Amino acid sequence: MLFSLNSDFMTIPQIQKEKQTILIIGAGSKSAEAIGRVLSMSHHPLRLLWLTSGTSPFIIPNNETIFQGDFTNRKEIKELCLHLQPNVIINTAAYTNVDSAETERQKAWQVNVTGVENLVAVCRLTDAHLIHFSTDYIFDGEHGPYVETDAPHPLGYYGKTKVAGENACIGGNIDYTIIRTNVLYGATKTLKQDFVMWTLKKLAEGKKFSVVNDQFSNPTFIDDLGYLVDKIIRSRAKGIFHAGGADWISRYDFAKMIAQVFREDQNHILPITTNDLHQAAARPMRGGVIPLKAETTFGIKFSGIESGLLAMRRQLQIAGHHEWTI
Protein backbone atom coordinates (compact mmCIF):
# COMPACT_ATOMS: atom_id res chain seq x y z
CA MET A 1 0.00 0.00 0.00
CA LEU A 2 1.18 3.52 -0.82
CA PHE A 3 0.32 6.52 1.36
CA SER A 4 1.18 10.20 1.11
CA LEU A 5 2.15 11.99 4.31
CA ASN A 6 -0.27 14.71 3.27
CA SER A 7 -3.19 12.27 3.44
CA ASP A 8 -5.45 11.74 6.45
CA PHE A 9 -3.43 9.80 9.01
CA MET A 10 -6.57 8.04 10.17
CA THR A 11 -6.50 6.06 6.93
CA ILE A 12 -3.09 4.61 7.78
CA PRO A 13 -3.46 1.25 9.54
CA GLN A 14 -2.40 1.11 13.17
CA ILE A 15 0.52 -1.20 13.87
CA GLN A 16 0.12 -4.23 16.08
CA LYS A 17 2.17 -3.61 19.21
CA GLU A 18 3.41 -7.19 19.52
CA LYS A 19 5.32 -6.87 16.25
CA GLN A 20 8.70 -5.27 15.78
CA THR A 21 7.97 -2.15 13.73
CA ILE A 22 10.81 -0.80 11.61
CA LEU A 23 10.66 2.35 9.51
CA ILE A 24 13.28 2.66 6.76
CA ILE A 25 14.04 6.20 5.57
CA GLY A 26 15.35 6.45 2.01
CA ALA A 27 13.47 3.55 0.46
CA GLY A 28 15.05 4.07 -2.96
CA SER A 29 18.64 3.56 -1.80
CA LYS A 30 20.70 0.44 -2.51
CA SER A 31 21.36 -0.15 1.17
CA ALA A 32 17.66 0.14 2.03
CA GLU A 33 16.71 -2.56 -0.48
CA ALA A 34 19.35 -4.93 0.85
CA ILE A 35 18.41 -4.24 4.48
CA GLY A 36 14.73 -4.79 3.74
CA ARG A 37 15.52 -8.04 1.91
CA VAL A 38 17.52 -9.42 4.83
CA LEU A 39 15.09 -8.26 7.52
CA SER A 40 12.13 -9.74 5.64
CA MET A 41 13.83 -13.15 5.81
CA SER A 42 14.55 -12.75 9.50
CA HIS A 43 12.59 -14.99 11.84
CA HIS A 44 11.48 -12.37 14.39
CA PRO A 45 7.93 -10.92 14.13
CA LEU A 46 8.31 -7.88 11.92
CA ARG A 47 6.41 -5.07 10.24
CA LEU A 48 8.51 -3.18 7.69
CA LEU A 49 7.50 0.36 6.70
CA TRP A 50 9.19 2.52 4.10
CA LEU A 51 9.54 6.26 3.53
CA THR A 52 10.56 7.52 0.10
CA SER A 53 10.85 11.00 -1.35
CA GLY A 54 9.47 9.65 -4.62
CA THR A 55 12.52 10.86 -6.57
CA SER A 56 14.25 7.45 -6.76
CA PRO A 57 12.99 4.34 -8.58
CA PHE A 58 11.47 2.01 -6.02
CA ILE A 59 9.63 -1.28 -6.43
CA ILE A 60 7.06 -1.73 -3.66
CA PRO A 61 7.70 -4.95 -1.72
CA ASN A 62 4.78 -7.36 -1.36
CA ASN A 63 2.39 -6.64 1.51
CA GLU A 64 4.46 -3.74 2.82
CA THR A 65 3.47 -0.14 3.44
CA ILE A 66 5.14 2.74 1.61
CA PHE A 67 4.89 6.41 2.52
CA GLN A 68 5.86 9.24 0.19
CA GLY A 69 7.04 12.29 2.04
CA ASP A 70 9.88 14.49 3.19
CA PHE A 71 11.72 13.61 6.38
CA THR A 72 13.36 17.04 6.35
CA ASN A 73 9.88 18.40 7.18
CA ARG A 74 9.75 17.98 10.96
CA LYS A 75 5.97 18.27 11.21
CA GLU A 76 5.39 15.53 8.61
CA ILE A 77 7.85 13.02 10.06
CA LYS A 78 6.74 13.74 13.63
CA GLU A 79 3.06 13.10 12.85
CA LEU A 80 3.88 9.92 10.94
CA CYS A 81 6.06 8.44 13.69
CA LEU A 82 3.71 9.42 16.51
CA HIS A 83 1.00 7.51 14.66
CA LEU A 84 3.06 4.45 13.73
CA GLN A 85 5.24 4.25 16.87
CA PRO A 86 8.22 2.49 15.23
CA ASN A 87 10.60 0.57 17.48
CA VAL A 88 13.49 1.22 15.09
CA ILE A 89 14.14 3.93 12.50
CA ILE A 90 16.83 3.17 9.91
CA ASN A 91 18.12 6.20 8.04
CA THR A 92 19.70 5.30 4.69
CA ALA A 93 18.76 8.63 3.07
CA ALA A 94 21.57 11.04 2.22
CA TYR A 95 22.70 13.73 -0.17
CA THR A 96 25.73 11.96 -1.66
CA ASN A 97 26.86 14.06 -4.64
CA VAL A 98 30.29 14.98 -3.32
CA ASP A 99 31.09 17.59 -5.96
CA SER A 100 27.66 19.24 -6.11
CA ALA A 101 27.64 19.56 -2.32
CA GLU A 102 30.29 22.27 -2.68
CA THR A 103 27.74 24.54 -4.37
CA GLU A 104 24.40 23.05 -3.27
CA ARG A 105 25.27 23.50 0.38
CA GLN A 106 21.79 24.28 1.62
CA LYS A 107 20.36 21.17 -0.04
CA ALA A 108 23.15 18.94 1.29
CA TRP A 109 22.70 20.33 4.82
CA GLN A 110 18.92 19.94 4.67
CA VAL A 111 19.14 16.21 3.95
CA ASN A 112 22.30 15.22 5.82
CA VAL A 113 21.81 17.34 8.94
CA THR A 114 18.30 18.81 9.27
CA GLY A 115 16.69 15.50 8.32
CA VAL A 116 18.80 13.67 10.90
CA GLU A 117 17.96 16.25 13.56
CA ASN A 118 14.27 15.65 12.82
CA LEU A 119 14.69 11.89 13.23
CA VAL A 120 16.56 12.40 16.50
CA ALA A 121 13.71 14.58 17.80
CA VAL A 122 11.18 11.92 16.77
CA CYS A 123 13.19 9.18 18.50
CA ARG A 124 13.17 11.16 21.73
CA LEU A 125 9.37 11.32 21.55
CA THR A 126 8.77 7.69 20.62
CA ASP A 127 11.74 6.01 22.33
CA ALA A 128 12.76 4.52 18.99
CA HIS A 129 16.26 3.24 18.26
CA LEU A 130 17.89 5.24 15.43
CA ILE A 131 20.28 3.43 13.08
CA HIS A 132 22.02 6.06 10.96
CA PHE A 133 24.41 5.54 8.04
CA SER A 134 27.55 7.61 7.63
CA THR A 135 30.68 7.48 5.49
CA ASP A 136 34.47 7.32 5.42
CA TYR A 137 34.36 10.78 3.80
CA ILE A 138 34.29 12.21 7.33
CA PHE A 139 38.05 11.45 7.33
CA ASP A 140 40.82 13.16 5.36
CA GLY A 141 42.31 10.00 3.86
CA GLU A 142 45.81 10.61 5.17
CA HIS A 143 46.06 7.46 7.26
CA GLY A 144 43.22 5.14 6.26
CA PRO A 145 41.61 2.74 6.58
CA TYR A 146 40.07 4.04 9.79
CA VAL A 147 38.78 2.65 13.09
CA GLU A 148 35.82 3.99 15.07
CA THR A 149 37.96 6.04 17.48
CA ASP A 150 39.80 8.00 14.76
CA ALA A 151 38.93 11.70 14.82
CA PRO A 152 36.88 13.03 11.89
CA HIS A 153 38.59 15.55 9.62
CA PRO A 154 36.51 15.97 6.44
CA LEU A 155 38.01 17.53 3.32
CA GLY A 156 34.80 18.73 1.63
CA TYR A 157 31.38 20.05 2.48
CA TYR A 158 29.71 16.66 1.99
CA GLY A 159 31.94 15.18 4.67
CA LYS A 160 31.25 18.12 6.97
CA THR A 161 27.50 17.56 6.71
CA LYS A 162 27.93 13.88 7.53
CA VAL A 163 29.97 14.76 10.62
CA ALA A 164 27.23 17.17 11.68
CA GLY A 165 24.64 14.44 11.16
CA GLU A 166 26.64 12.07 13.36
CA ASN A 167 26.93 14.74 16.04
CA ALA A 168 23.15 15.20 16.00
CA CYS A 169 22.79 11.51 16.85
CA ILE A 170 25.53 11.48 19.48
CA GLY A 171 24.24 14.57 21.27
CA GLY A 172 20.55 13.78 20.90
CA ASN A 173 19.98 11.85 24.14
CA ILE A 174 18.56 8.85 22.25
CA ASP A 175 19.49 5.24 21.57
CA TYR A 176 21.53 5.45 18.37
CA THR A 177 23.82 3.34 16.24
CA ILE A 178 25.99 4.94 13.56
CA ILE A 179 27.26 2.71 10.75
CA ARG A 180 30.12 4.18 8.73
CA THR A 181 30.64 2.48 5.39
CA ASN A 182 32.11 3.11 1.95
CA VAL A 183 31.76 2.32 -1.78
CA LEU A 184 28.53 0.31 -1.68
CA TYR A 185 27.81 -2.20 -4.44
CA GLY A 186 25.32 -4.96 -5.08
CA ALA A 187 22.34 -6.03 -7.17
CA THR A 188 19.03 -4.19 -6.85
CA LYS A 189 15.73 -4.63 -8.65
CA THR A 190 16.04 -1.28 -10.42
CA LEU A 191 19.74 -1.72 -11.29
CA LYS A 192 20.45 1.44 -9.32
CA GLN A 193 23.81 2.97 -10.21
CA ASP A 194 26.93 2.11 -8.22
CA PHE A 195 30.60 1.77 -9.15
CA VAL A 196 30.12 -1.81 -10.34
CA MET A 197 27.14 -0.99 -12.56
CA TRP A 198 28.95 2.10 -13.91
CA THR A 199 32.00 -0.03 -14.75
CA LEU A 200 29.89 -2.74 -16.43
CA LYS A 201 28.11 -0.15 -18.57
CA LYS A 202 31.43 1.38 -19.63
CA LEU A 203 32.82 -2.06 -20.46
CA ALA A 204 29.70 -2.87 -22.49
CA GLU A 205 30.41 0.16 -24.68
CA GLY A 206 33.62 -1.55 -25.82
CA LYS A 207 35.67 1.63 -25.53
CA LYS A 208 38.65 2.45 -23.36
CA PHE A 209 37.93 4.46 -20.20
CA SER A 210 39.91 5.68 -17.21
CA VAL A 211 39.63 4.93 -13.50
CA VAL A 212 41.64 6.55 -10.69
CA ASN A 213 44.49 4.45 -9.35
CA ASP A 214 45.30 6.55 -6.27
CA GLN A 215 42.03 6.40 -4.29
CA PHE A 216 41.87 3.45 -1.91
CA SER A 217 38.90 2.00 -0.02
CA ASN A 218 37.36 -1.33 0.98
CA PRO A 219 34.16 -1.66 -1.11
CA THR A 220 31.14 -2.97 0.78
CA PHE A 221 28.66 -5.58 -0.47
CA ILE A 222 25.20 -4.25 0.41
CA ASP A 223 23.85 -7.61 1.62
CA ASP A 224 26.50 -7.55 4.36
CA LEU A 225 24.99 -4.28 5.60
CA GLY A 226 21.63 -6.03 5.83
CA TYR A 227 23.05 -8.77 8.04
CA LEU A 228 24.82 -6.20 10.22
CA VAL A 229 21.63 -4.17 10.69
CA ASP A 230 19.72 -7.35 11.62
CA LYS A 231 22.32 -8.10 14.31
CA ILE A 232 22.13 -4.54 15.63
CA ILE A 233 18.33 -4.62 15.83
CA ARG A 234 18.32 -7.97 17.62
CA SER A 235 20.90 -6.83 20.19
CA ARG A 236 19.96 -3.11 20.27
CA ALA A 237 23.69 -2.43 20.14
CA LYS A 238 24.57 1.25 20.51
CA GLY A 239 27.48 3.40 19.39
CA ILE A 240 29.57 3.56 16.23
CA PHE A 241 30.44 0.59 14.01
CA HIS A 242 32.48 0.49 10.82
CA ALA A 243 31.24 -1.68 7.96
CA GLY A 244 33.52 -2.38 5.00
CA GLY A 245 34.70 -5.19 2.79
CA ALA A 246 37.64 -7.48 3.50
CA ASP A 247 39.82 -6.08 0.68
CA TRP A 248 41.42 -2.62 0.68
CA ILE A 249 41.96 -1.72 -2.96
CA SER A 250 42.28 1.14 -5.45
CA ARG A 251 39.34 2.04 -7.67
CA TYR A 252 41.40 1.04 -10.70
CA ASP A 253 42.11 -2.44 -9.32
CA PHE A 254 38.48 -2.75 -8.24
CA ALA A 255 37.41 -2.04 -11.81
CA LYS A 256 39.83 -4.69 -13.10
CA MET A 257 38.33 -7.21 -10.66
CA ILE A 258 34.84 -6.34 -11.92
CA ALA A 259 35.92 -7.02 -15.48
CA GLN A 260 37.49 -10.32 -14.44
CA VAL A 261 34.48 -11.64 -12.51
CA PHE A 262 32.00 -10.53 -15.20
CA ARG A 263 34.25 -11.87 -17.98
CA GLU A 264 34.87 -8.54 -19.67
CA ASP A 265 38.03 -7.17 -21.28
CA GLN A 266 40.27 -5.63 -18.60
CA ASN A 267 42.38 -3.94 -21.28
CA HIS A 268 39.66 -1.34 -21.78
CA ILE A 269 40.37 0.04 -18.29
CA LEU A 270 43.15 2.62 -18.08
CA PRO A 271 44.70 4.17 -14.94
CA ILE A 272 44.42 7.88 -14.21
CA THR A 273 45.27 10.03 -11.19
CA THR A 274 42.75 12.01 -9.16
CA ASN A 275 44.49 15.28 -10.02
CA ASP A 276 43.82 14.60 -13.70
CA LEU A 277 40.05 14.74 -13.07
CA HIS A 278 39.98 18.30 -11.65
CA GLN A 279 37.01 17.49 -9.41
CA ALA A 280 35.28 20.22 -7.42
CA ALA A 281 35.69 18.45 -4.08
CA ALA A 282 38.79 16.82 -2.64
CA ARG A 283 38.62 13.08 -1.96
CA PRO A 284 40.19 11.09 0.89
CA MET A 285 42.90 9.21 -0.99
CA ARG A 286 43.53 6.49 1.58
CA GLY A 287 39.99 6.01 2.82
CA GLY A 288 38.04 2.97 3.89
CA VAL A 289 37.06 1.63 7.29
CA ILE A 290 38.24 -1.26 9.46
CA PRO A 291 35.23 -3.45 10.43
CA LEU A 292 36.95 -5.46 13.20
CA LYS A 293 34.69 -4.11 15.97
CA ALA A 294 31.52 -5.11 14.09
CA GLU A 295 32.93 -8.52 13.15
CA THR A 296 33.99 -9.38 16.71
CA THR A 297 30.85 -7.93 18.33
CA PHE A 298 28.36 -9.71 16.08
CA GLY A 299 30.31 -12.71 14.81
CA ILE A 300 29.97 -11.70 11.16
CA LYS A 301 32.45 -11.53 8.29
CA PHE A 302 32.36 -8.94 5.52
CA SER A 303 32.79 -10.12 1.95
CA GLY A 304 35.96 -9.69 -0.03
CA ILE A 305 35.81 -8.21 -3.54
CA GLU A 306 35.72 -11.51 -5.44
CA SER A 307 33.09 -13.18 -3.24
CA GLY A 308 30.92 -10.04 -3.22
CA LEU A 309 31.08 -9.66 -6.99
CA LEU A 310 30.32 -13.36 -7.55
CA ALA A 311 27.27 -13.06 -5.29
CA MET A 312 26.16 -9.95 -7.16
CA ARG A 313 26.60 -11.76 -10.48
CA ARG A 314 24.40 -14.62 -9.28
CA GLN A 315 21.74 -12.16 -8.08
CA LEU A 316 21.68 -10.45 -11.47
CA GLN A 317 21.32 -13.82 -13.20
CA ILE A 318 18.44 -14.86 -10.95
CA ALA A 319 16.75 -11.50 -11.58
CA GLY A 320 17.02 -12.08 -15.34
CA HIS A 321 19.56 -9.34 -16.08
CA HIS A 322 21.51 -11.58 -18.41
CA GLU A 323 23.04 -8.66 -20.33
CA TRP A 324 25.44 -8.28 -17.39
CA THR A 325 26.10 -11.96 -16.75
CA ILE A 326 26.62 -13.69 -20.08
ABEGO torsion letter per residue (X at the ends): XBBBAABBAAABBBBBAABBBBBBBGAABAAAAAAAAAAAABABBBBBBBBBAGABBBBBBBGBBBBBBBAABAAAAAAAAAAAGBABBBBABBBABAAAAAABAAAAAAAAAAAAAAAAAAAAAAGBBBBBBBBAAABAGAAOBBBAABBBBBABAAAAAAAAAAAAAAAAGBBBBBBBBBGBBEBBAAGBBBAAAAAAAAAAAGBBBBBBAABBBBBBBAAAAAAAAAAAAAAGBBEBBBBBBABBBBAAAAAAAAAAAAGBBAAABBBBBAAAAGBABBBBABBEBBAAAAAAAAGBBBBBAAAAAAAAAAAAAAAGBAAAAX
